[in-house]
């Protein structure tokens, strides 16, 4: 999933590591490091880590 997002409306409601990597232009591995870092608005749903779009943009 190496698509580039060109606007806020194109982002899904919840972002996965792949979405974050594409939006920020970083690797998937670095996106997972970011998801695990303090201060990043990650939600844990079972084993999944997602970020709400509005909280990602505030970050």
PDB file of N, CA, C, O and CB in Angstrom:
ATOM      1  N   UNK A   1       0.829  -1.171   0.000  1.00  0.00           N
ATOM      2  CA  UNK A   1       0.000   0.000   0.000  1.00  0.00           C
ATOM      3  C   UNK A   1       0.879   1.242   0.000  1.00  0.00           C
ATOM      4  O   UNK A   1       0.984   1.890   1.041  1.00  0.00           O
ATOM      5  CB  UNK A   1      -0.946  -0.006   1.200  1.00  0.00           C
ATOM      6  N   UNK A   2       1.486   1.593  -1.052  1.00  0.00           N
ATOM      7  CA  UNK A   2       2.350   2.771  -1.120  1.00  0.00           C
ATOM      8  C   UNK A   2       1.644   3.913  -1.846  1.00  0.00           C
ATOM      9  O   UNK A   2       2.273   4.627  -2.626  1.00  0.00           O
ATOM     10  CB  UNK A   2       3.676   2.429  -1.826  1.00  0.00           C
ATOM     11  N   UNK A   3       0.358   4.094  -1.604  1.00  0.00           N
ATOM     12  CA  UNK A   3      -0.356   5.198  -2.227  1.00  0.00           C
ATOM     13  C   UNK A   3      -0.027   6.500  -1.506  1.00  0.00           C
ATOM     14  O   UNK A   3       0.316   6.500  -0.323  1.00  0.00           O
ATOM     15  CB  UNK A   3      -1.876   4.940  -2.219  1.00  0.00           C
ATOM     16  N   UNK A   4      -0.133   7.583  -2.217  1.00  0.00           N
ATOM     17  CA  UNK A   4       0.099   8.896  -1.631  1.00  0.00           C
ATOM     18  C   UNK A   4      -1.247   9.584  -1.444  1.00  0.00           C
ATOM     19  O   UNK A   4      -2.087   9.576  -2.344  1.00  0.00           O
ATOM     20  CB  UNK A   4       1.050   9.755  -2.524  1.00  0.00           C
ATOM     21  N   UNK A   5      -1.445  10.170  -0.289  1.00  0.00           N
ATOM     22  CA  UNK A   5      -2.666  10.903  -0.017  1.00  0.00           C
ATOM     23  C   UNK A   5      -2.407  12.366  -0.327  1.00  0.00           C
ATOM     24  O   UNK A   5      -1.404  12.935   0.104  1.00  0.00           O
ATOM     25  CB  UNK A   5      -3.135  10.708   1.457  1.00  0.00           C
ATOM     26  N   UNK A   6      -3.313  12.968  -1.076  1.00  0.00           N
ATOM     27  CA  UNK A   6      -3.117  14.362  -1.450  1.00  0.00           C
ATOM     28  C   UNK A   6      -4.040  15.310  -0.695  1.00  0.00           C
ATOM     29  O   UNK A   6      -3.879  16.527  -0.777  1.00  0.00           O
ATOM     30  CB  UNK A   6      -3.326  14.527  -2.929  1.00  0.00           C
ATOM     31  N   UNK A   7      -5.006  14.763   0.040  1.00  0.00           N
ATOM     32  CA  UNK A   7      -5.893  15.628   0.815  1.00  0.00           C
ATOM     33  C   UNK A   7      -6.407  14.896   2.050  1.00  0.00           C
ATOM     34  O   UNK A   7      -6.361  13.669   2.137  1.00  0.00           O
ATOM     35  CB  UNK A   7      -7.071  16.108  -0.051  1.00  0.00           C
ATOM     36  N   UNK A   8      -6.893  15.677   2.990  1.00  0.00           N
ATOM     37  CA  UNK A   8      -7.454  15.161   4.241  1.00  0.00           C
ATOM     38  C   UNK A   8      -8.613  14.201   3.963  1.00  0.00           C
ATOM     39  O   UNK A   8      -8.750  13.181   4.638  1.00  0.00           O
ATOM     40  CB  UNK A   8      -7.930  16.321   5.136  1.00  0.00           C
ATOM     41  N   UNK A   9      -9.434  14.524   2.983  1.00  0.00           N
ATOM     42  CA  UNK A   9     -10.608  13.713   2.672  1.00  0.00           C
ATOM     43  C   UNK A   9     -10.246  12.317   2.180  1.00  0.00           C
ATOM     44  O   UNK A   9     -11.050  11.395   2.317  1.00  0.00           O
ATOM     45  CB  UNK A   9     -11.450  14.410   1.634  1.00  0.00           C
ATOM     46  N   UNK A  10      -9.076  12.141   1.622  1.00  0.00           N
ATOM     47  CA  UNK A  10      -8.667  10.834   1.111  1.00  0.00           C
ATOM     48  C   UNK A  10      -8.257   9.869   2.214  1.00  0.00           C
ATOM     49  O   UNK A  10      -8.224   8.658   1.993  1.00  0.00           O
ATOM     50  CB  UNK A  10      -7.530  10.999   0.142  1.00  0.00           C
ATOM     51  N   UNK A  11      -7.945  10.384   3.389  1.00  0.00           N
ATOM     52  CA  UNK A  11      -7.532   9.517   4.492  1.00  0.00           C
ATOM     53  C   UNK A  11      -8.733   8.757   5.040  1.00  0.00           C
ATOM     54  O   UNK A  11      -9.821   9.323   5.144  1.00  0.00           O
ATOM     55  CB  UNK A  11      -6.860  10.338   5.612  1.00  0.00           C
ATOM     56  N   UNK A  12      -8.555   7.479   5.393  1.00  0.00           N
ATOM     57  CA  UNK A  12      -9.648   6.737   6.022  1.00  0.00           C
ATOM     58  C   UNK A  12      -9.894   7.252   7.445  1.00  0.00           C
ATOM     59  O   UNK A  12      -9.074   7.995   7.985  1.00  0.00           O
ATOM     60  CB  UNK A  12      -9.333   5.221   6.045  1.00  0.00           C
ATOM     61  N   UNK A  13     -11.004   6.866   8.042  1.00  0.00           N
ATOM     62  CA  UNK A  13     -11.359   7.332   9.388  1.00  0.00           C
ATOM     63  C   UNK A  13     -10.335   6.875  10.416  1.00  0.00           C
ATOM     64  O   UNK A  13      -9.975   7.637  11.313  1.00  0.00           O
ATOM     65  CB  UNK A  13     -12.752   6.827   9.781  1.00  0.00           C
ATOM     66  N   UNK A  14      -9.863   5.640  10.294  1.00  0.00           N
ATOM     67  CA  UNK A  14      -8.789   5.152  11.164  1.00  0.00           C
ATOM     68  C   UNK A  14      -7.605   4.771  10.295  1.00  0.00           C
ATOM     69  O   UNK A  14      -7.766   4.157   9.239  1.00  0.00           O
ATOM     70  CB  UNK A  14      -9.259   3.938  12.030  1.00  0.00           C
ATOM     71  N   UNK A  15      -6.427   5.136  10.743  1.00  0.00           N
ATOM     72  CA  UNK A  15      -5.205   4.900   9.980  1.00  0.00           C
ATOM     73  C   UNK A  15      -4.435   3.718  10.547  1.00  0.00           C
ATOM     74  O   UNK A  15      -4.285   3.587  11.761  1.00  0.00           O
ATOM     75  CB  UNK A  15      -4.324   6.150   9.976  1.00  0.00           C
ATOM     76  N   UNK A  16      -3.953   2.868   9.666  1.00  0.00           N
ATOM     77  CA  UNK A  16      -3.090   1.754  10.045  1.00  0.00           C
ATOM     78  C   UNK A  16      -1.637   2.174   9.831  1.00  0.00           C
ATOM     79  O   UNK A  16      -1.364   3.288   9.386  1.00  0.00           O
ATOM     80  CB  UNK A  16      -3.432   0.467   9.222  1.00  0.00           C
ATOM     81  N   UNK A  17      -0.724   1.288  10.147  1.00  0.00           N
ATOM     82  CA  UNK A  17       0.696   1.566   9.924  1.00  0.00           C
ATOM     83  C   UNK A  17       0.968   1.843   8.446  1.00  0.00           C
ATOM     84  O   UNK A  17       1.764   2.722   8.116  1.00  0.00           O
ATOM     85  CB  UNK A  17       1.559   0.387  10.412  1.00  0.00           C
ATOM     86  N   UNK A  18       0.318   1.104   7.564  1.00  0.00           N
ATOM     87  CA  UNK A  18       0.511   1.328   6.128  1.00  0.00           C
ATOM     88  C   UNK A  18       0.028   2.717   5.708  1.00  0.00           C
ATOM     89  O   UNK A  18       0.692   3.396   4.925  1.00  0.00           O
ATOM     90  CB  UNK A  18      -0.227   0.253   5.320  1.00  0.00           C
ATOM     91  N   UNK A  19      -1.125   3.137   6.230  1.00  0.00           N
ATOM     92  CA  UNK A  19      -1.641   4.471   5.910  1.00  0.00           C
ATOM     93  C   UNK A  19      -0.702   5.557   6.418  1.00  0.00           C
ATOM     94  O   UNK A  19      -0.423   6.527   5.713  1.00  0.00           O
ATOM     95  CB  UNK A  19      -3.039   4.663   6.510  1.00  0.00           C
ATOM     96  N   UNK A  20      -0.219   5.390   7.643  1.00  0.00           N
ATOM     97  CA  UNK A  20       0.680   6.384   8.235  1.00  0.00           C
ATOM     98  C   UNK A  20       1.981   6.459   7.448  1.00  0.00           C
ATOM     99  O   UNK A  20       2.497   7.548   7.195  1.00  0.00           O
ATOM    100  CB  UNK A  20       0.969   6.046   9.711  1.00  0.00           C
ATOM    101  N   UNK A  21       2.510   5.304   7.063  1.00  0.00           N
ATOM    102  CA  UNK A  21       3.742   5.273   6.274  1.00  0.00           C
ATOM    103  C   UNK A  21       3.556   6.021   4.954  1.00  0.00           C
ATOM    104  O   UNK A  21       4.419   6.801   4.551  1.00  0.00           O
ATOM    105  CB  UNK A  21       4.174   3.819   6.006  1.00  0.00           C
ATOM    106  N   UNK A  22       2.429   5.780   4.284  1.00  0.00           N
ATOM    107  CA  UNK A  22       2.171   6.450   3.009  1.00  0.00           C
ATOM    108  C   UNK A  22       1.963   7.948   3.199  1.00  0.00           C
ATOM    109  O   UNK A  22       2.461   8.750   2.409  1.00  0.00           O
ATOM    110  CB  UNK A  22       0.948   5.836   2.326  1.00  0.00           C
ATOM    111  N   UNK A  23       1.232   8.328   4.243  1.00  0.00           N
ATOM    112  CA  UNK A  23       0.943   9.749   4.473  1.00  0.00           C
ATOM    113  C   UNK A  23       2.197  10.539   4.831  1.00  0.00           C
ATOM    114  O   UNK A  23       2.344  11.693   4.426  1.00  0.00           O
ATOM    115  CB  UNK A  23      -0.090   9.901   5.582  1.00  0.00           C
ATOM    116  N   UNK A  24       3.102   9.921   5.589  1.00  0.00           N
ATOM    117  CA  UNK A  24       4.310  10.621   6.037  1.00  0.00           C
ATOM    118  C   UNK A  24       5.525  10.364   5.149  1.00  0.00           C
ATOM    119  O   UNK A  24       6.551  11.028   5.295  1.00  0.00           O
ATOM    120  CB  UNK A  24       4.636  10.216   7.447  1.00  0.00           C
ATOM    121  N   UNK A  25       5.413   9.408   4.232  1.00  0.00           N
ATOM    122  CA  UNK A  25       6.544   9.093   3.364  1.00  0.00           C
ATOM    123  C   UNK A  25       7.663   8.376   4.093  1.00  0.00           C
ATOM    124  O   UNK A  25       8.841   8.591   3.807  1.00  0.00           O
ATOM    125  CB  UNK A  25       7.078  10.348   2.745  1.00  0.00           C
ATOM    126  N   UNK A  26       7.287   7.513   5.046  1.00  0.00           N
ATOM    127  CA  UNK A  26       8.273   6.742   5.809  1.00  0.00           C
ATOM    128  C   UNK A  26       8.044   5.256   5.561  1.00  0.00           C
ATOM    129  O   UNK A  26       7.055   4.866   4.939  1.00  0.00           O
ATOM    130  CB  UNK A  26       8.184   7.067   7.334  1.00  0.00           C
ATOM    131  N   UNK A  27       8.962   4.436   6.050  1.00  0.00           N
ATOM    132  CA  UNK A  27       8.808   2.996   5.879  1.00  0.00           C
ATOM    133  C   UNK A  27       7.755   2.457   6.840  1.00  0.00           C
ATOM    134  O   UNK A  27       7.409   3.104   7.829  1.00  0.00           O
ATOM    135  CB  UNK A  27      10.150   2.278   6.097  1.00  0.00           C
ATOM    136  N   UNK A  28       7.259   1.281   6.542  1.00  0.00           N
ATOM    137  CA  UNK A  28       6.281   0.622   7.409  1.00  0.00           C
ATOM    138  C   UNK A  28       6.895   0.337   8.780  1.00  0.00           C
ATOM    139  O   UNK A  28       6.222   0.470   9.803  1.00  0.00           O
ATOM    140  CB  UNK A  28       5.776  -0.689   6.763  1.00  0.00           C
ATOM    141  N   UNK A  29       8.157  -0.052   8.801  1.00  0.00           N
ATOM    142  CA  UNK A  29       8.843  -0.325  10.071  1.00  0.00           C
ATOM    143  C   UNK A  29       8.908   0.935  10.931  1.00  0.00           C
ATOM    144  O   UNK A  29       8.682   0.873  12.140  1.00  0.00           O
ATOM    145  CB  UNK A  29      10.266  -0.867   9.814  1.00  0.00           C
ATOM    146  N   UNK A  30       9.213   2.070  10.318  1.00  0.00           N
ATOM    147  CA  UNK A  30       9.249   3.327  11.069  1.00  0.00           C
ATOM    148  C   UNK A  30       7.860   3.754  11.521  1.00  0.00           C
ATOM    149  O   UNK A  30       7.717   4.381  12.571  1.00  0.00           O
ATOM    150  CB  UNK A  30       9.876   4.427  10.224  1.00  0.00           C
ATOM    151  N   UNK A  31       6.845   3.423  10.748  1.00  0.00           N
ATOM    152  CA  UNK A  31       5.469   3.722  11.164  1.00  0.00           C
ATOM    153  C   UNK A  31       5.120   2.933  12.423  1.00  0.00           C
ATOM    154  O   UNK A  31       4.463   3.464  13.318  1.00  0.00           O
ATOM    155  CB  UNK A  31       4.466   3.394  10.026  1.00  0.00           C
ATOM    156  N   UNK A  32       5.550   1.675  12.504  1.00  0.00           N
ATOM    157  CA  UNK A  32       5.292   0.879  13.708  1.00  0.00           C
ATOM    158  C   UNK A  32       6.059   1.435  14.912  1.00  0.00           C
ATOM    159  O   UNK A  32       5.546   1.418  16.031  1.00  0.00           O
ATOM    160  CB  UNK A  32       5.680  -0.593  13.469  1.00  0.00           C
ATOM    161  N   UNK A  33       7.263   1.919  14.694  1.00  0.00           N
ATOM    162  CA  UNK A  33       8.013   2.557  15.788  1.00  0.00           C
ATOM    163  C   UNK A  33       7.247   3.781  16.282  1.00  0.00           C
ATOM    164  O   UNK A  33       7.137   4.005  17.487  1.00  0.00           O
ATOM    165  CB  UNK A  33       9.450   2.961  15.322  1.00  0.00           C
ATOM    166  N   UNK A  34       6.726   4.563  15.359  1.00  0.00           N
ATOM    167  CA  UNK A  34       5.941   5.738  15.716  1.00  0.00           C
ATOM    168  C   UNK A  34       4.669   5.347  16.470  1.00  0.00           C
ATOM    169  O   UNK A  34       4.308   5.994  17.452  1.00  0.00           O
ATOM    170  CB  UNK A  34       5.586   6.538  14.461  1.00  0.00           C
ATOM    171  N   UNK A  35       3.991   4.294  16.016  1.00  0.00           N
ATOM    172  CA  UNK A  35       2.769   3.831  16.682  1.00  0.00           C
ATOM    173  C   UNK A  35       3.028   3.414  18.125  1.00  0.00           C
ATOM    174  O   UNK A  35       2.142   3.533  18.972  1.00  0.00           O
ATOM    175  CB  UNK A  35       2.164   2.666  15.913  1.00  0.00           C
ATOM    176  N   UNK A  36       4.220   2.931  18.411  1.00  0.00           N
ATOM    177  CA  UNK A  36       4.561   2.477  19.763  1.00  0.00           C
ATOM    178  C   UNK A  36       5.150   3.580  20.637  1.00  0.00           C
ATOM    179  O   UNK A  36       5.388   3.366  21.826  1.00  0.00           O
ATOM    180  CB  UNK A  36       5.537   1.330  19.684  1.00  0.00           C
ATOM    181  N   UNK A  37       5.387   4.755  20.062  1.00  0.00           N
ATOM    182  CA  UNK A  37       6.044   5.819  20.821  1.00  0.00           C
ATOM    183  C   UNK A  37       5.057   6.557  21.725  1.00  0.00           C
ATOM    184  O   UNK A  37       3.864   6.645  21.432  1.00  0.00           O
ATOM    185  CB  UNK A  37       6.718   6.808  19.868  1.00  0.00           C
ATOM    186  N   UNK A  38       5.584   7.082  22.825  1.00  0.00           N
ATOM    187  CA  UNK A  38       4.775   7.875  23.755  1.00  0.00           C
ATOM    188  C   UNK A  38       4.348   9.170  23.074  1.00  0.00           C
ATOM    189  O   UNK A  38       5.117   9.775  22.327  1.00  0.00           O
ATOM    190  CB  UNK A  38       5.563   8.177  25.064  1.00  0.00           C
ATOM    191  N   UNK A  39       3.137   9.579  23.336  1.00  0.00           N
ATOM    192  CA  UNK A  39       2.648  10.826  22.779  1.00  0.00           C
ATOM    193  C   UNK A  39       1.979  10.698  21.428  1.00  0.00           C
ATOM    194  O   UNK A  39       1.373  11.657  20.950  1.00  0.00           O
ATOM    195  CB  UNK A  39       3.754  11.773  22.671  1.00  0.00           C
ATOM    196  N   UNK A  40       2.073   9.531  20.796  1.00  0.00           N
ATOM    197  CA  UNK A  40       1.402   9.327  19.521  1.00  0.00           C
ATOM    198  C   UNK A  40       0.018   8.757  19.812  1.00  0.00           C
ATOM    199  O   UNK A  40      -0.096   7.842  20.627  1.00  0.00           O
ATOM    200  CB  UNK A  40       2.226   8.377  18.581  1.00  0.00           C
ATOM    201  N   UNK A  41      -1.038   9.263  19.176  1.00  0.00           N
ATOM    202  CA  UNK A  41      -2.416   8.905  19.546  1.00  0.00           C
ATOM    203  C   UNK A  41      -2.879   7.532  19.048  1.00  0.00           C
ATOM    204  O   UNK A  41      -3.842   7.436  18.287  1.00  0.00           O
ATOM    205  CB  UNK A  41      -3.348   9.942  19.021  1.00  0.00           C
ATOM    206  N   UNK A  42      -2.204   6.497  19.471  1.00  0.00           N
ATOM    207  CA  UNK A  42      -2.509   5.140  19.029  1.00  0.00           C
ATOM    208  C   UNK A  42      -3.616   4.525  19.871  1.00  0.00           C
ATOM    209  O   UNK A  42      -3.624   4.654  21.095  1.00  0.00           O
ATOM    210  CB  UNK A  42      -1.260   4.267  19.089  1.00  0.00           C
ATOM    211  N   UNK A  43      -4.546   3.857  19.208  1.00  0.00           N
ATOM    212  CA  UNK A  43      -5.567   3.062  19.882  1.00  0.00           C
ATOM    213  C   UNK A  43      -5.249   1.594  19.642  1.00  0.00           C
ATOM    214  O   UNK A  43      -4.926   1.197  18.522  1.00  0.00           O
ATOM    215  CB  UNK A  43      -7.007   3.422  19.374  1.00  0.00           C
ATOM    216  N   UNK A  44      -5.340   0.793  20.692  1.00  0.00           N
ATOM    217  CA  UNK A  44      -5.116  -0.641  20.569  1.00  0.00           C
ATOM    218  C   UNK A  44      -6.473  -1.327  20.549  1.00  0.00           C
ATOM    219  O   UNK A  44      -7.236  -1.242  21.511  1.00  0.00           O
ATOM    220  CB  UNK A  44      -4.225  -1.185  21.734  1.00  0.00           C
ATOM    221  N   UNK A  45      -6.766  -1.998  19.459  1.00  0.00           N
ATOM    222  CA  UNK A  45      -8.012  -2.747  19.309  1.00  0.00           C
ATOM    223  C   UNK A  45      -7.613  -4.197  19.094  1.00  0.00           C
ATOM    224  O   UNK A  45      -7.260  -4.603  17.987  1.00  0.00           O
ATOM    225  CB  UNK A  45      -8.903  -2.198  18.113  1.00  0.00           C
ATOM    226  N   UNK A  46      -7.675  -4.971  20.173  1.00  0.00           N
ATOM    227  CA  UNK A  46      -7.132  -6.321  20.110  1.00  0.00           C
ATOM    228  C   UNK A  46      -5.637  -6.222  19.874  1.00  0.00           C
ATOM    229  O   UNK A  46      -4.926  -5.572  20.640  1.00  0.00           O
ATOM    230  CB  UNK A  46      -7.822  -7.160  18.994  1.00  0.00           C
ATOM    231  N   UNK A  47      -5.158  -6.861  18.824  1.00  0.00           N
ATOM    232  CA  UNK A  47      -3.740  -6.782  18.466  1.00  0.00           C
ATOM    233  C   UNK A  47      -3.453  -5.680  17.454  1.00  0.00           C
ATOM    234  O   UNK A  47      -2.296  -5.408  17.133  1.00  0.00           O
ATOM    235  CB  UNK A  47      -3.272  -8.110  17.912  1.00  0.00           C
ATOM    236  N   UNK A  48      -4.514  -5.046  16.951  1.00  0.00           N
ATOM    237  CA  UNK A  48      -4.341  -3.989  15.951  1.00  0.00           C
ATOM    238  C   UNK A  48      -4.011  -2.660  16.611  1.00  0.00           C
ATOM    239  O   UNK A  48      -4.467  -2.364  17.715  1.00  0.00           O
ATOM    240  CB  UNK A  48      -5.602  -3.849  15.097  1.00  0.00           C
ATOM    241  N   UNK A  49      -3.215  -1.875  15.918  1.00  0.00           N
ATOM    242  CA  UNK A  49      -2.920  -0.510  16.342  1.00  0.00           C
ATOM    243  C   UNK A  49      -3.427   0.420  15.244  1.00  0.00           C
ATOM    244  O   UNK A  49      -3.014   0.311  14.089  1.00  0.00           O
ATOM    245  CB  UNK A  49      -1.375  -0.302  16.614  1.00  0.00           C
ATOM    246  N   UNK A  50      -4.316   1.326  15.607  1.00  0.00           N
ATOM    247  CA  UNK A  50      -4.861   2.286  14.651  1.00  0.00           C
ATOM    248  C   UNK A  50      -4.836   3.676  15.276  1.00  0.00           C
ATOM    249  O   UNK A  50      -4.714   3.832  16.491  1.00  0.00           O
ATOM    250  CB  UNK A  50      -6.308   1.895  14.224  1.00  0.00           C
ATOM    251  N   UNK A  51      -4.954   4.670  14.419  1.00  0.00           N
ATOM    252  CA  UNK A  51      -4.973   6.059  14.871  1.00  0.00           C
ATOM    253  C   UNK A  51      -6.172   6.740  14.218  1.00  0.00           C
ATOM    254  O   UNK A  51      -6.308   6.696  12.995  1.00  0.00           O
ATOM    255  CB  UNK A  51      -3.628   6.802  14.518  1.00  0.00           C
ATOM    256  N   UNK A  52      -7.042   7.368  15.005  1.00  0.00           N
ATOM    257  CA  UNK A  52      -8.142   8.130  14.410  1.00  0.00           C
ATOM    258  C   UNK A  52      -7.593   9.279  13.562  1.00  0.00           C
ATOM    259  O   UNK A  52      -6.621   9.936  13.934  1.00  0.00           O
ATOM    260  CB  UNK A  52      -9.087   8.675  15.510  1.00  0.00           C
ATOM    261  N   UNK A  53      -8.228   9.500  12.430  1.00  0.00           N
ATOM    262  CA  UNK A  53      -7.749  10.512  11.484  1.00  0.00           C
ATOM    263  C   UNK A  53      -7.641  11.892  12.130  1.00  0.00           C
ATOM    264  O   UNK A  53      -6.639  12.582  11.937  1.00  0.00           O
ATOM    265  CB  UNK A  53      -8.678  10.581  10.276  1.00  0.00           C
ATOM    266  N   UNK A  54      -8.646  12.303  12.888  1.00  0.00           N
ATOM    267  CA  UNK A  54      -8.613  13.645  13.474  1.00  0.00           C
ATOM    268  C   UNK A  54      -7.493  13.796  14.498  1.00  0.00           C
ATOM    269  O   UNK A  54      -6.876  14.858  14.582  1.00  0.00           O
ATOM    270  CB  UNK A  54      -9.949  13.963  14.127  1.00  0.00           C
ATOM    271  N   UNK A  55      -7.222  12.750  15.278  1.00  0.00           N
ATOM    272  CA  UNK A  55      -6.136  12.813  16.264  1.00  0.00           C
ATOM    273  C   UNK A  55      -4.768  12.783  15.578  1.00  0.00           C
ATOM    274  O   UNK A  55      -3.818  13.395  16.066  1.00  0.00           O
ATOM    275  CB  UNK A  55      -6.251  11.646  17.265  1.00  0.00           C
ATOM    276  N   UNK A  56      -4.663  12.074  14.453  1.00  0.00           N
ATOM    277  CA  UNK A  56      -3.421  12.055  13.681  1.00  0.00           C
ATOM    278  C   UNK A  56      -3.104  13.460  13.167  1.00  0.00           C
ATOM    279  O   UNK A  56      -1.959  13.907  13.229  1.00  0.00           O
ATOM    280  CB  UNK A  56      -3.524  11.055  12.499  1.00  0.00           C
ATOM    281  N   UNK A  57      -4.115  14.145  12.665  1.00  0.00           N
ATOM    282  CA  UNK A  57      -3.896  15.488  12.129  1.00  0.00           C
ATOM    283  C   UNK A  57      -3.578  16.493  13.227  1.00  0.00           C
ATOM    284  O   UNK A  57      -2.842  17.449  12.985  1.00  0.00           O
ATOM    285  CB  UNK A  57      -5.117  15.947  11.351  1.00  0.00           C
ATOM    286  N   UNK A  58      -4.115  16.300  14.431  1.00  0.00           N
ATOM    287  CA  UNK A  58      -3.778  17.171  15.556  1.00  0.00           C
ATOM    288  C   UNK A  58      -2.341  16.942  16.015  1.00  0.00           C
ATOM    289  O   UNK A  58      -1.668  17.872  16.460  1.00  0.00           O
ATOM    290  CB  UNK A  58      -4.746  16.937  16.722  1.00  0.00           C
ATOM    291  N   UNK A  59      -1.879  15.704  15.904  1.00  0.00           N
ATOM    292  CA  UNK A  59      -0.531  15.367  16.324  1.00  0.00           C
ATOM    293  C   UNK A  59       0.459  16.101  15.453  1.00  0.00           C
ATOM    294  O   UNK A  59       1.667  15.959  15.636  1.00  0.00           O
ATOM    295  CB  UNK A  59      -0.292  13.851  16.263  1.00  0.00           C
TER     296      UNK A  59
END
